[in-house]
Amino acid sequence: MGSTTLLLRLLDYLRVGNQTLLQKELREISLLSVTPQTNKQNSFSSYGTLIHGQGSLLPLKAELNIAPSTSDGSFEKKDDVLDAVRKLLRAFPEMAHVPRVKDWVLPLHLAALIGDTHLGSIILSVFPGAAEHRNVKGKTPLHFAAREGHLEMVILLLQINPSVSSIVTDKLKLPLHFAASEGHVDICQYLLAVYPDGASIKSDKGKLPLHLASRFGNIETVSLLSAIYPKGLYLLDWESSPPLHIALREGQEDVATCLIRQCPEALRLKNISGELPLDIALRTSPTHIVYEIIRAWPEGGREVLENVGENENVDEWEWSKIELCLRGAAGLFGRIQCHRYKHLNRTGGAPSFEDSTSLIRQPAEELSISDEKCSDCQHSELLPVVCIENDSFPLNCSPDVTSCKRQKNEYLPLHTILEISSCSSLIKRILEACPDQLKKEDQFKRLPLHLAATHCVEATLGIAESVLRSYPEAVSHRDVFGRLPLHVALCNKAELPLVLILIKENPAFTVEICMTKDKKFSSAFPLFMATEYDCNIDVIFTMLSRDPSVMDSLMQWQT
């Protein structure tokens, strides 16, 4: 007991709810308060010192009149305990100045933790400087009150000394950081009213109050802080994560949805690991979060799928999330009339898993496009799903194809992924989910095998073999430009393993001419295309060895 004052001990016991020690201390005080004046000093000497480490006693005062609230000498109610503490402080105001040795906490710090404004007023009346006193970690009583959510205590401290709102701890945290972490939006409002620049102050880890609010998931606090300091939505902390990444990583769905809608530009930001918000959402978030991201930034589906690596465990991804990314990558995410889907659960904000899947599985050609708001629907927001017109053209095609525009947008997931990715695990996952896509033609009459041939990497060899096992006729199928899959492969500098797969069933394909309208390659033999596109010598040798007569045909074609 010699390391702290009696007042600090009582407040500590009250804060942590240690009733045994609290009642023991108070019973001793109540006995002292009724002890005859002549015996007070001796009685108190046997009990212990009031001031730590001094061995001296403060003089007892007659107005210290603390009586138990029950017949057995205990203090039953918290209010009775606080009343006893207040009486002790009035009798010995010097205690308000004495900090606890181990952490330099004053009685006002503990009063702020408890949230007793009456006790705080008494302490401040005898020691106003306590409001800006910092403990061993640099925290003022306002930091404690802000963290615990005691609004009245916060108001009291700000009235006494408004400048304490700008005091930072040893970790450079303001009281606003603590209030934002705990989601005390009302306290944040008062702190920002006094010190609005606090929204832009970073902690020692580069975290704004907005970063902390996003992590701990209070949507009202996030909205308030982002309105005061919009730039914070784009700033990275020292872990190189903006608020949206933090909310997604911590599973704060409501906050993530709010940030997506409030700041869709943040969807393009990457953290230190090079991850987009969509990358995190695919692994950790429910489907409706992925839906929100894709409808705000459809192109994000393409960017994420393009960068999926072979080490990514795509088997753990929900199919509905993959399909949403495919829709976005294919440009099949537009706007439709909301009354057609007014049965969806929109009252809670984001759609449910069933809502999302029912939307993305609608055939594109069956959906009508309209920006009109229906009169019988309460929700003015239109639900983005798909669009019909899209002039963009898939990548990885030879120049003579790019002048042709799409006539319709049919959802072809296997074509889409083969256009943008060579990740074998992802392609296999989509192939397993959509086996019927092997025989599907796109608007250029290309089969998936044509697109697999454009990659010409080892990862697509298994895909090409799978396609041919299920649909051998694909190898002889020509697209709208008269090209076989072999021609497409050679245009993309195919290597020998892929060429062998494409000519395995019929070596005569080595003399099948290309029927493209491109004058350079019109009626060109595969051998000519292989030499023109600088394919490896083993590819050229293989085609010659399979049918040496192709050289005569090539010479005749050139003349």
JOLIN-V682518 format. One record per pair of residues at least 24 apart in sequence whose ideal C-beta (glycine too) atoms are under 7 Angstrom apart, sorted by the first residue. I is the first residue (numbers start at 1). J is the second residue. Records with the same first field share a line. If there is no record, write none. Layout:
I=J + J
This chain:
1=48
2=49 + 52 + 53
3=52 + 101
4=52 + 100 + 101
5=50 + 51 + 52 + 95 + 98
6=50 + 88
7=85 + 88 + 89 + 95 + 107
8=100 + 107 + 110
10=85
11=85 + 107 + 110 + 111 + 114
12=110
14=81 + 114
15=110 + 113 + 114
22=81
23=74 + 75
26=66 + 75 + 81 + 84
27=68 + 73
29=66 + 84 + 88
30=66 + 67 + 68 + 73
32=60
33=64 + 65 + 66
37=62
50=92
51=98
52=98 + 101
58=92 + 94
61=91
63=90 + 91
64=88 + 91
82=116 + 119
85=119
86=118 + 119 + 122
89=122 + 123
90=122
93=126
96=123 + 126 + 127 + 130
97=127
103=135 + 136
104=135 + 136
105=135
106=130 + 133
108=141
109=135 + 141 + 144
112=141 + 144 + 145 + 150 + 153
113=144 + 148
115=148 + 150 + 153
117=152 + 153 + 156
120=153 + 156
121=156
124=160
128=160
131=157 + 160 + 161 + 164
132=161 + 164 + 167
137=169 + 170
138=168 + 169 + 170
139=169
140=164 + 167
142=175
143=169 + 175 + 178
146=175 + 178 + 179 + 184 + 187 + 191
147=178 + 182
149=182 + 184 + 187
151=186 + 187
154=187 + 190
155=190
158=190 + 194
162=194
165=191 + 194 + 195 + 198
166=195 + 198
171=203 + 204
172=203 + 204
173=203
174=198 + 201
176=209
177=203 + 209 + 212
180=209 + 212 + 213 + 221 + 225
181=212 + 216
183=213 + 216 + 218 + 221
185=218 + 220 + 221 + 224
188=221 + 224
189=224
192=228
196=228
199=225 + 228 + 229 + 232
200=229 + 232
205=237 + 238
206=237 + 238
207=237
208=232 + 235
210=243
211=237 + 243 + 246
214=243 + 246 + 247 + 252 + 255 + 259
215=246 + 250
217=250 + 252 + 254 + 255
219=254 + 255 + 258
222=255 + 258 + 259
223=258
226=262
233=259 + 263 + 266
234=266 + 269
239=272
240=271 + 272
241=271
242=266 + 269
244=277
245=271 + 277 + 280
248=277 + 280 + 281 + 284 + 285
249=280 + 284
251=284
253=285 + 286 + 289
256=289
257=289 + 292 + 349 + 350
260=292 + 293 + 296
264=296 + 297
267=293 + 296 + 297 + 300
276=300 + 303 + 304
278=304
279=304
282=317 + 321
286=353
287=318 + 320 + 321 + 353 + 356
288=350 + 351 + 352 + 353 + 356
289=350
290=321 + 324
291=324 + 351 + 356
292=350
294=324 + 325 + 327 + 328 + 333
295=333 + 384
298=328 + 331 + 333
299=328
300=328
301=325 + 326 + 327 + 328 + 329
302=328 + 329 + 420
305=329 + 417 + 420 + 421 + 426
306=420 + 421
308=421 + 423 + 426
309=423
310=423 + 424 + 425
314=425 + 426 + 429
315=429
319=433
320=353 + 356 + 357
322=429 + 430
323=360 + 413
324=356 + 360
326=413 + 416 + 417
327=360
329=416 + 420
330=411 + 416
331=390 + 392 + 409
332=364 + 386 + 387 + 409 + 411
333=384 + 385 + 386
334=369 + 384 + 385 + 386 + 387
335=369 + 371 + 382 + 384
336=367 + 368 + 369 + 370 + 383 + 385
337=368 + 370 + 372 + 374
338=374 + 377 + 379 + 382 + 383
339=374 + 376 + 377
341=383
342=377
346=379
359=383 + 385
362=386
364=388 + 409 + 410 + 411
365=408
394=419
395=419 + 420
396=454
398=491
400=481 + 516 + 517 + 518
401=444 + 481
404=444
406=443
407=443
408=443
412=437 + 440 + 442
413=437
414=448
415=442 + 448 + 451
418=448 + 451 + 452
419=451
422=455 + 457 + 459 + 460
423=459
424=459 + 462 + 463
427=463
431=466
438=467 + 470 + 471
439=471
444=479 + 480
445=479 + 480
446=479
447=474 + 477
449=474 + 475 + 485
450=479 + 485 + 488
453=485 + 488 + 489 + 492 + 494 + 498
454=488 + 492
456=489 + 492 + 493 + 494 + 495 + 498
461=497 + 498 + 501
464=498 + 501
465=501
468=501
472=505
475=502 + 505
478=515
481=516 + 517
482=514 + 515 + 516
483=514 + 516
484=509 + 512
486=526
487=514 + 526 + 529
490=526 + 529 + 530 + 533 + 535
491=529 + 533
493=533 + 534 + 535
494=535 + 539
495=536 + 539
496=536 + 538 + 539 + 542
499=539 + 542
500=542
503=546
507=546 + 547
510=543 + 546 + 547 + 550
511=547 + 550 + 553
523=557
525=550 + 553 + 554 + 557
527=554
528=554
